[in-house]
């Protein structure tokens, strides 16, 4: 047996995954539910990579009883990532017995593999391994398709939940940087694309046997696995320290009426919006970079839900957009009256922003130009 670059990349990704999981299981990090779920997700992912490693190195043929174990454990990836996302989004999330339903795919497919492979004589196992079209799946297009569709279903549900969560965050906070879990949504979208490609390959491999070599499949898995693990290492460990998720009260608040852009509003809400406009102009609460809708409601002496509804239905905007508009208007005034030597960064912070990317995006959306270009334009 000789080891190739692909094998080394697969082995490196497996070792990185095991190292990350070991860190997450240390006593000081194990207490967080999100860390335990992430560790389980990473271990399931490492198991899937091990299946490719066994196939790539030929070890599966020498140890047939080890074949497919990585595939079976890897089936838990999607459901674990779904639960991991839930634990990041909601502060009060706890694992319950009902969550065991998410292991159903693992048990069903394991039963199939037990009957169709593990209980077979050794010569039959070797024959199955010799004729399979791609690593980790029995020579059955129906089973391969079913596994892929369940996986993609979980990824779609998780991505959709993260999208709704991002909308909720915008209703509650004026500073949404590192709260929207955009990194996880991006990762899962890319991962879903990989699984769509894998599904297309599995289907075509049963028709065009030599369409793509198994070696190429292992190479793609090695690169995707390496990128996946390193992306997780960079982002996942920072998330709980940045934002611990929505409380039960915040999550309940966000389940109010959807945003209506008709501008229709009753007299009570109209009066509340007038009070809000006066308060924003006089007290300038938007200069607080961490202002929340709950804090603003307390300043006005009204219920948070009433204020949120009035903003959504009466102004056709969410809380983040409302505060951002006030901050941009303030930044424009500061840029127009800025003394020589005043930096854009100083204006950004003074206006209530604490993220350069968010500031630049919001400013360009409102004015059609960057802050630097706005300041450099000829005086009107």
Secondary structure as UniProt FT lines:
FT   HELIX           5..24
FT   HELIX           27..30
FT   HELIX           33..57
FT   HELIX           59..62
FT   HELIX           64..66
FT   TURN            67..68
FT   HELIX           69..74
FT   TURN            75..76
FT   HELIX           77..89
FT   TURN            91..92
FT   HELIX           97..103
FT   HELIX           104..113
FT   HELIX           114..118
FT   HELIX           122..131
FT   TURN            135..136
FT   HELIX           141..172
FT   TURN            177..179
FT   HELIX           182..205
FT   TURN            206..207
FT   TURN            209..210
FT   HELIX           214..242
FT   HELIX           248..253
FT   TURN            254..255
FT   HELIX           267..283
FT   HELIX           285..287
FT   TURN            289..290
FT   HELIX           293..300
FT   HELIX           304..309
FT   HELIX           310..314
FT   HELIX           319..336
FT   TURN            340..341
FT   HELIX           344..350
FT   TURN            351..352
FT   HELIX           356..367
FT   HELIX           371..376
//
